[in-house]
């Protein structure tokens, strides 16, 4: 159970990082 929860947290964090990176890239392209 704990390992699964940790895995879910890590995957969600990775998705969040990817989203933020994409957002930053879009903002840079706008400038």
PyMOL Python script that loads the backbone (N, CA, C, O; Angstrom):
from pymol import cmd

cmd.read_pdbstr("""\
ATOM      1  N   UNK A   1       0.845  -1.207   0.000  1.00  0.00           N
ATOM      2  CA  UNK A   1       0.000   0.000   0.000  1.00  0.00           C
ATOM      3  C   UNK A   1       0.880   1.258   0.000  1.00  0.00           C
ATOM      4  O   UNK A   1       0.681   2.165  -0.808  1.00  0.00           O
ATOM      5  N   UNK A   2       1.848   1.296   0.913  1.00  0.00           N
ATOM      6  CA  UNK A   2       2.704   2.485   1.010  1.00  0.00           C
ATOM      7  C   UNK A   2       3.486   2.708  -0.291  1.00  0.00           C
ATOM      8  O   UNK A   2       3.595   3.831  -0.782  1.00  0.00           O
ATOM      9  N   UNK A   3       4.026   1.615  -0.832  1.00  0.00           N
ATOM     10  CA  UNK A   3       4.804   1.742  -2.071  1.00  0.00           C
ATOM     11  C   UNK A   3       3.918   2.274  -3.195  1.00  0.00           C
ATOM     12  O   UNK A   3       4.334   3.144  -3.960  1.00  0.00           O
ATOM     13  N   UNK A   4       2.706   1.753  -3.291  1.00  0.00           N
ATOM     14  CA  UNK A   4       1.793   2.217  -4.341  1.00  0.00           C
ATOM     15  C   UNK A   4       1.515   3.706  -4.169  1.00  0.00           C
ATOM     16  O   UNK A   4       1.530   4.463  -5.140  1.00  0.00           O
ATOM     17  N   UNK A   5       1.261   4.120  -2.933  1.00  0.00           N
ATOM     18  CA  UNK A   5       0.984   5.537  -2.679  1.00  0.00           C
ATOM     19  C   UNK A   5       2.175   6.392  -3.099  1.00  0.00           C
ATOM     20  O   UNK A   5       2.020   7.428  -3.746  1.00  0.00           O
ATOM     21  N   UNK A   6       3.366   5.937  -2.716  1.00  0.00           N
ATOM     22  CA  UNK A   6       4.582   6.689  -3.083  1.00  0.00           C
ATOM     23  C   UNK A   6       4.696   6.790  -4.591  1.00  0.00           C
ATOM     24  O   UNK A   6       5.029   7.845  -5.130  1.00  0.00           O
ATOM     25  N   UNK A   7       4.418   5.681  -5.270  1.00  0.00           N
ATOM     26  CA  UNK A   7       4.512   5.675  -6.733  1.00  0.00           C
ATOM     27  C   UNK A   7       3.538   6.690  -7.323  1.00  0.00           C
ATOM     28  O   UNK A   7       3.891   7.444  -8.230  1.00  0.00           O
ATOM     29  N   UNK A   8       2.310   6.704  -6.803  1.00  0.00           N
ATOM     30  CA  UNK A   8       1.310   7.654  -7.301  1.00  0.00           C
ATOM     31  C   UNK A   8       1.786   9.085  -7.083  1.00  0.00           C
ATOM     32  O   UNK A   8       1.635   9.934  -7.961  1.00  0.00           O
ATOM     33  N   UNK A   9       2.363   9.352  -5.908  1.00  0.00           N
ATOM     34  CA  UNK A   9       2.846  10.704  -5.605  1.00  0.00           C
ATOM     35  C   UNK A   9       3.952  11.089  -6.586  1.00  0.00           C
ATOM     36  O   UNK A   9       3.954  12.200  -7.116  1.00  0.00           O
ATOM     37  N   UNK A  10       4.890  10.175  -6.828  1.00  0.00           N
ATOM     38  CA  UNK A  10       6.002  10.489  -7.732  1.00  0.00           C
ATOM     39  C   UNK A  10       5.485  10.731  -9.146  1.00  0.00           C
ATOM     40  O   UNK A  10       5.939  11.658  -9.817  1.00  0.00           O
ATOM     41  N   UNK A  11       4.549   9.919  -9.603  1.00  0.00           N
ATOM     42  CA  UNK A  11       4.009  10.092 -10.953  1.00  0.00           C
ATOM     43  C   UNK A  11       3.283  11.432 -11.060  1.00  0.00           C
ATOM     44  O   UNK A  11       3.426  12.138 -12.058  1.00  0.00           O
ATOM     45  N   UNK A  12       2.507  11.783 -10.037  1.00  0.00           N
ATOM     46  CA  UNK A  12       1.775  13.058 -10.058  1.00  0.00           C
ATOM     47  C   UNK A  12       2.761  14.221 -10.065  1.00  0.00           C
ATOM     48  O   UNK A  12       2.555  15.211 -10.767  1.00  0.00           O
ATOM     49  N   UNK A  13       3.835  14.098  -9.279  1.00  0.00           N
ATOM     50  CA  UNK A  13       4.847  15.168  -9.251  1.00  0.00           C
ATOM     51  C   UNK A  13       5.498  15.300 -10.622  1.00  0.00           C
ATOM     52  O   UNK A  13       5.713  16.412 -11.103  1.00  0.00           O
ATOM     53  N   UNK A  14       5.811  14.176 -11.252  1.00  0.00           N
ATOM     54  CA  UNK A  14       6.422  14.215 -12.588  1.00  0.00           C
ATOM     55  C   UNK A  14       5.485  14.909 -13.569  1.00  0.00           C
ATOM     56  O   UNK A  14       5.922  15.750 -14.355  1.00  0.00           O
ATOM     57  N   UNK A  15       4.198  14.564 -13.528  1.00  0.00           N
ATOM     58  CA  UNK A  15       3.229  15.201 -14.422  1.00  0.00           C
ATOM     59  C   UNK A  15       3.189  16.702 -14.164  1.00  0.00           C
ATOM     60  O   UNK A  15       3.150  17.497 -15.103  1.00  0.00           O
ATOM     61  N   UNK A  16       3.198  17.092 -12.881  1.00  0.00           N
ATOM     62  CA  UNK A  16       3.172  18.518 -12.539  1.00  0.00           C
ATOM     63  C   UNK A  16       4.395  19.223 -13.105  1.00  0.00           C
ATOM     64  O   UNK A  16       4.284  20.310 -13.672  1.00  0.00           O
ATOM     65  N   UNK A  17       5.560  18.605 -12.950  1.00  0.00           N
ATOM     66  CA  UNK A  17       6.807  19.206 -13.458  1.00  0.00           C
ATOM     67  C   UNK A  17       6.720  19.365 -14.972  1.00  0.00           C
ATOM     68  O   UNK A  17       7.100  20.403 -15.515  1.00  0.00           O
ATOM     69  N   UNK A  18       6.216  18.331 -15.656  1.00  0.00           N
ATOM     70  CA  UNK A  18       6.093  18.387 -17.120  1.00  0.00           C
ATOM     71  C   UNK A  18       5.172  19.541 -17.507  1.00  0.00           C
ATOM     72  O   UNK A  18       5.475  20.299 -18.428  1.00  0.00           O
ATOM     73  N   UNK A  19       4.042  19.675 -16.797  1.00  0.00           N
ATOM     74  CA  UNK A  19       3.095  20.754 -17.100  1.00  0.00           C
ATOM     75  C   UNK A  19       3.755  22.112 -16.915  1.00  0.00           C
ATOM     76  O   UNK A  19       3.611  22.990 -17.767  1.00  0.00           O
ATOM     77  N   UNK A  20       4.479  22.298 -15.812  1.00  0.00           N
ATOM     78  CA  UNK A  20       5.130  23.586 -15.546  1.00  0.00           C
ATOM     79  C   UNK A  20       6.184  23.872 -16.612  1.00  0.00           C
ATOM     80  O   UNK A  20       6.301  25.004 -17.082  1.00  0.00           O
ATOM     81  N   UNK A  21       6.951  22.848 -16.996  1.00  0.00           N
ATOM     82  CA  UNK A  21       7.984  23.035 -18.026  1.00  0.00           C
ATOM     83  C   UNK A  21       7.330  23.448 -19.337  1.00  0.00           C
ATOM     84  O   UNK A  21       7.812  24.361 -20.008  1.00  0.00           O
ATOM     85  N   UNK A  22       6.234  22.787 -19.710  1.00  0.00           N
ATOM     86  CA  UNK A  22       5.531  23.138 -20.947  1.00  0.00           C
ATOM     87  C   UNK A  22       5.037  24.574 -20.864  1.00  0.00           C
ATOM     88  O   UNK A  22       5.167  25.330 -21.827  1.00  0.00           O
ATOM     89  N   UNK A  23       4.472  24.957 -19.727  1.00  0.00           N
ATOM     90  CA  UNK A  23       3.961  26.315 -19.541  1.00  0.00           C
ATOM     91  C   UNK A  23       5.094  27.327 -19.719  1.00  0.00           C
ATOM     92  O   UNK A  23       4.926  28.334 -20.407  1.00  0.00           O
ATOM     93  N   UNK A  24       6.244  27.060 -19.100  1.00  0.00           N
ATOM     94  CA  UNK A  24       7.399  27.970 -19.211  1.00  0.00           C
ATOM     95  C   UNK A  24       7.842  28.063 -20.669  1.00  0.00           C
ATOM     96  O   UNK A  24       8.159  29.150 -21.152  1.00  0.00           O
ATOM     97  N   UNK A  25       7.867  26.938 -21.369  1.00  0.00           N
ATOM     98  CA  UNK A  25       8.285  26.929 -22.774  1.00  0.00           C
ATOM     99  C   UNK A  25       7.328  27.775 -23.604  1.00  0.00           C
ATOM    100  O   UNK A  25       7.767  28.540 -24.463  1.00  0.00           O
ATOM    101  N   UNK A  26       6.030  27.648 -23.358  1.00  0.00           N
ATOM    102  CA  UNK A  26       5.027  28.425 -24.097  1.00  0.00           C
ATOM    103  C   UNK A  26       5.242  29.914 -23.834  1.00  0.00           C
ATOM    104  O   UNK A  26       5.202  30.722 -24.762  1.00  0.00           O
ATOM    105  N   UNK A  27       5.470  30.275 -22.570  1.00  0.00           N
ATOM    106  CA  UNK A  27       5.690  31.686 -22.231  1.00  0.00           C
ATOM    107  C   UNK A  27       6.941  32.200 -22.938  1.00  0.00           C
ATOM    108  O   UNK A  27       6.950  33.327 -23.434  1.00  0.00           O
ATOM    109  N   UNK A  28       7.990  31.393 -22.989  1.00  0.00           N
ATOM    110  CA  UNK A  28       9.235  31.812 -23.656  1.00  0.00           C
ATOM    111  C   UNK A  28       8.984  32.028 -25.136  1.00  0.00           C
ATOM    112  O   UNK A  28       9.481  32.991 -25.720  1.00  0.00           O
ATOM    113  N   UNK A  29       8.210  31.129 -25.751  1.00  0.00           N
ATOM    114  CA  UNK A  29       7.919  31.262 -27.182  1.00  0.00           C
ATOM    115  C   UNK A  29       7.144  32.556 -27.435  1.00  0.00           C
ATOM    116  O   UNK A  29       7.356  33.220 -28.450  1.00  0.00           O
ATOM    117  N   UNK A  30       6.247  32.911 -26.513  1.00  0.00           N
ATOM    118  CA  UNK A  30       5.470  34.147 -26.666  1.00  0.00           C
ATOM    119  C   UNK A  30       6.402  35.355 -26.668  1.00  0.00           C
ATOM    120  O   UNK A  30       6.221  36.284 -27.454  1.00  0.00           O
ATOM    121  N   UNK A  31       7.397  35.337 -25.787  1.00  0.00           N
ATOM    122  CA  UNK A  31       8.342  36.462 -25.717  1.00  0.00           C
ATOM    123  C   UNK A  31       9.275  36.401 -26.937  1.00  0.00           C
ATOM    124  O   UNK A  31      10.152  37.252 -27.087  1.00  0.00           O
TER     125      UNK A  31
END
""", "prot")
cmd.dss("prot")
cmd.show_as("cartoon", "prot")
cmd.util.cbc("prot")
cmd.orient("prot")
